Amino acid sequence: LQAIENSQGVEDAAAVIFTSSPVQHQGDQAFAVLLGTPTDSGKEIVETSWAIEIEEGRKLRQNDRANIVIGSQVADSLFEDELGLRSQITIQGQSFRVVGVMQPTGDPGIDQSIMIPREVAQEVTGVQDGRYDWIFAQTMEGFDPSEVQENIEDNLRDSRGVEEGEEDF
């Protein structure tokens, strides 16, 4: 993430963990997609890129540790009972409270997901710090996005010690 943030022409960058996990609610169990998202300034890039709007409740905040925001389909059909604000869900043995429900986006990957602070997602799922599934970057005004992409790729190769053509990104 730092290699991207330090690339010439990048205004801001944000990383997301995209994983699945068993989740429980009142004795029922299901599998859900967990989106470990930033709660700092980077959350705006993620929310804008995925067209995330809150239908009920609120977004995640920086100090949230045991709160989640659920996708519209998680609210309506993940469990036998409909979920809403203040519903409790257990993820990997840890209890979380629903503080927000997203509006439908039309993207099943988002509508069927549970947003959780990225650091908490790393803790409960065992995902290593620095391992991200999505990285969003916003270019600075006046920069050509193609040139910024090349700068990012150069910095990633340098930070990983790989030659052009041997990338793992």
Salt bridges, closest charged atoms under 4 A:
GLU47 OE1 - LYS59 NZ 3.07
ASP64 OD2 - ARG58 NH1 2.93
GLU119 OE2 - ARG118 NH2 3.74
GLU123 OE1 - ARG65 NH2 2.75
ASP133 OD2 - ARG131 NH2 3.08
ASP154 OD1 - ARG157 NH2 2.63
GLU167 OE2 - ARG157 NH1 2.62
ASP168 OD1 - ARG160 NH1 2.66
